[in-house]
Amino acid sequence: MVSALALESSLRACKDILPTSTKLNTKGLHLDTSCPLCLAPVDDIDHTFLTCPIAVQSWALSFLNQKVQLQSADQITSWLPNLLL
């Protein structure tokens, strides 16, 4: 069973409305755009799901690790909803 928070975050990512700091900056909020987890200089959807070391570790430890081949954030919209529902 997938938690409500994981499902909500995933759906927001698929709709490109996940409030990353980079996304919030485009809306007029002037925030530090570095990742709060690993301090990488840019926190966007690619980083959040694909390149952040914390995300990479999380995917590796999840039950989805054999089904997910992370190559592009564009693919998130095609495979993530099907995995979580």
N, C-alpha and C positions, 0 to 999 in steps of 0.2 A: 504494500500500500504506500502510495506517495503522499507526503505531507501536503497540507493546503498551501503552506509557504513555498515549497518547491514547485508546486503546480502553478501558483500565481506568478512566481518569478519567471518560470519557463514560458508561460503564456505572454507575459509582458515582453520577454525577449523576442518571441516570434512575431509580435506586433510592432516591434521596434519602439517600444515605449518604456523599456527598462531604464530607470533613472540613474544612469551612470553619471559620473561627474562631468564627463565630456558632453553628454547629452544635455545636462542641466545648464552648462555654460552657454549652449546655443539658445536657451530660453531666457537668458538675461541674468542668471545667477552666476556670480563670479566666484567660483570655487577653485580650490587646488585640484588640478586634474590628475594628480598621481593616484595610483591604486592604494586604497587604505590598507590592503592586506600585505602587499609585497613592495610598495613604494615605487613601482615602475612609473615612468613619467606620464604615461597616458592610460586612463581608465575608460575604455570604451567596450562595446559588446564583444568585439573580437578578444580583447584582453580578458574580460570577465569570464568568458566561457572557454576560451581556447588556449591562451598563452600564459595566464597568471600561474605561477608555480603551485599555488593553492588549488586552483581549478584542475590543473593537470593531476595533482595528487588525489583530489576528490574523485575524478573520473576513474583513476586507476583502482581506487578502493571500493568503488560502487559496484552494485550488481549489474550495472549496464556496461562495464568496461569491455566486454567481449562484443557487444553490439554496436558500440559507438566508435566511429573512425573520424576523429576530429581533423578536418582539413580547412574548413572555411565557415565563418559565421553565417554565410548565406545558406548553408546546408541546415542550420539549426531549424529553420522554418519547415524543412521537409521531414526531419527525423525525430525531433524532440517531442512534438505533440503525440505522435504514435507510440513512443516509448513510455510516456507517462500516463496515458489514458487506459 
